[in-house]
């Protein structure tokens, strides 16, 4: 149980406590965190100590050899007790207090806290020479060389107020009156670039355009844009640049970018959901206050849940989009990779029940359900759990007849859901026949898919030159998704092949052959991901394949490249439940 009160284990760091590891209490980093390459929060764990001396219900302990005494304090006879629900779940968020200083108080008191910045100038001014944010994030944070190897990873930045994000954002927005204050200290922009932006902003603020920048009244129930808080502007722009590609993956009409985000200009519930998931994503990356997401989430739930329970008013298809956003927020919040997050209890199936006709006539609802299905198969693959089926609501065509490329990609998503349920669901008598049917479907899909699913170019790996992964370029994200989901189907069917003998001389040979086929599929998925870096979710799929099949790789060169890809994927997806790099580091001794 560790040492006595004065021993070092009394002040174990949070990382060791959460993993039930022994902590030596050495500053500034304990030996366990130092060996694992984790950031040790030992100093923060010593700030807050709790004693029961003032709790009337607890007998106060004393030093050895003296008699324990009961507290003399008594509860008030009129004490109000809060009823506790049996299913209440307590979450330890003590590690979220990293932004407090050594004295245990916030860096700035509420009395000295400045009010939210009001942006007076709203047109976005692009810094000359800047690239798109999604491209910059990948090339700057975790650049992959042409050899497929990582040129070095960067640690996550320290927690900072969200106001400071404007200077680090690819396309910064600043108020005109604050721009002058940032000129001498801005480390990113040169004086000439700052002067150019200042001149451009001044032109936008010319008298004949004053009507554009009139701040709406807080009591006005009209449009919510322009936003009155600079933090919210940054969160909304982060959602558009970093999270929309996830929601619009394999969506021909880009519903979230073209429908959902514009709808947030007049829908407060949807806007709060967007701000909540964006704040959570930035908070997990250590780039803003983690409590900002909780504030926006609670504000959204206060209006979303009554709307979901209201059966009298016409159904709003935007509720589907808000619920899908909250599902992503749930996955970002869950810490245990093997526990499916239940979160606030918003269920897509409950939302569907009784509204099937409305859903079938709404393209936004269908797109939202496809996003939910993609998220379900992704999480089910890494948690080894069956999929909660949604294919009957969002994927009508599961055949092999001629159709558009996006429908061909949706077919692979449905096939992957079937494979996951076959492998991790209940076993039936026709298990072998179902495995054979899915194997034949995968082969038939690859044979009958349109020519556009062929790569526009490819190159074989050259291990002598350090290139262990192939380069495979595809035309569109639906082609990338189709081959990725089909590759995951092959991995599952190979790993759960019922025809592999349990005993016999040929068992070892069959297993070795199967392992090599699985390794080849992982290389194929990773080659697609690093070759089509503009499609962000492709890296997540490759990372999931590495996490699930990494134990089959024994070549140190391959292990290093695969670990770099996994680190990059985990850094961008920022889901605590999908972090497997430490497990593979220990397995591979890297």
Secondary structure, DSSP 8 states (H G I E B T S, - for coil): ----TTSGGGG--HHHHHHT------SSS-HHHHHHT----HHHHTS-----TT-TTSEE--STTS--EE------TT-------TT------GGGGTTB-TTSSBSS-TTT----------S----TT---HHHHHHHHHS-B-TTS-BS----------GGGHHHHSSS----HHHHHHHTTT-SSS-HHHHHHHHHHHHHHT-GGGGGGG----TT--S---S-S-HHHHHHHHHIIIIIHHHHTTT-TT-HIIIIIHHHTTT-HHHHHHHHHHHHHHHHHTTSS-THHHHHHHHHHHHHHHHHHH--SS---THHHHHHHHHHHHHHHH---TTS---TT---HHHHHTT-HHHHHT-HHHHHHHHHHHHHHHHHHHHHT------HHHH----S-SS--HHHHHHHHHHHHHHHHHHHHS---TTHHHHHHHHHHHHHHHHHHS-GGGS-SEEE--BGGGTB-S-EEE-SSHHHHHHHHHHHHHHHHHHHT-TTS-SSSTTHHHHHHHHHHHHHHHHHHHHHHHHH-TTSHHHHHHHHHHHHHHGGG---HHHHHHHHHHHHHHHHHH--GGG--HHHHHHHHT-
